[in-house]
Amino acid sequence: MDECIIYNQEDILEITEEVIDDLKERALRSPRKRTRLCMHHSLDHVTHEMLIVFHKDTFMPPHRHPKGKSESYHIVEGSMVVYFFNNEGQVTRSINMEKAGSKGVFLYRLSNNEWHMPVPTSEWLVYHETYSGPFKKDFDVEFPEWSPNEDDTVLIKKFMCSLNIYLSE
């Protein structure tokens, strides 16, 4: 599996630093350098809450969700920039996000179907994502033709450089 996805089975879930440390270790072992703890029990739940851990080397391609769906990101640790694109792949906006207490944006909600892409700007990014379910991947996530595939490291570097985003070597 390219991304480590864990589903919660508990009725009361507690998140500690030890849980986050374990998620980071799993992310390092994952080819895509990320892991996701689904706090909901199944894809059929109406509300999807996830704790997502990205290493700085993660590439999450631009994507969008259907009209009527919304998502929010709340930074727990680290920082990121969320980029928004038009249909031609040009950046239309970006939001710099940091954890609460940093005097910046720590929570945002997207309530339309704009192309967007989270990019970690710290060694580790941990964020809480809420998404309206139920989730059906072929319906709920669309990737644009102008974005590189997650497995094409050469095109990813070119794409990120074209946005003036430089990945670590």
Stockholm file with secondary structure:
# STOCKHOLM 1.0

chainA/1-169         MDECIIYNQEDILEITEEVIDDLKERALRSPRKRTRLCMHHSLDHVTHEMLIVFHKDTFMPPHRHPKGKSESYHIVEGSMVVYFFNNEGQVTRSINMEKAGSKGVFLYRLSNNEWHMPVPTSEWLVYHETYSGPFKKDFDVEFPEWSPNEDDTVLIKKFMCSLNIYLSE
#=GR chainA/1-169 SS CCSEEEECCCSSCCCCHHHHHHHHHHHHHSTTSEEEEECSSSTTCSEEEEEEEEETTCCCCCBBCCTTCCEEEEEEESEEEEEEECTTSCEEEEEEEECTTSSSBCEEEECSCCEEEEEECSSEEEEEEEEESCCCHHHHCBCCTTSCCTTCHHHHHHHHHHTTCCCCC
#=GC SS_cons         CCSEEEECCCSSCCCCHHHHHHHHHHHHHSTTSEEEEECSSSTTCSEEEEEEEEETTCCCCCBBCCTTCCEEEEEEESEEEEEEECTTSCEEEEEEEECTTSSSBCEEEECSCCEEEEEECSSEEEEEEEEESCCCHHHHCBCCTTSCCTTCHHHHHHHHHHTTCCCCC
//
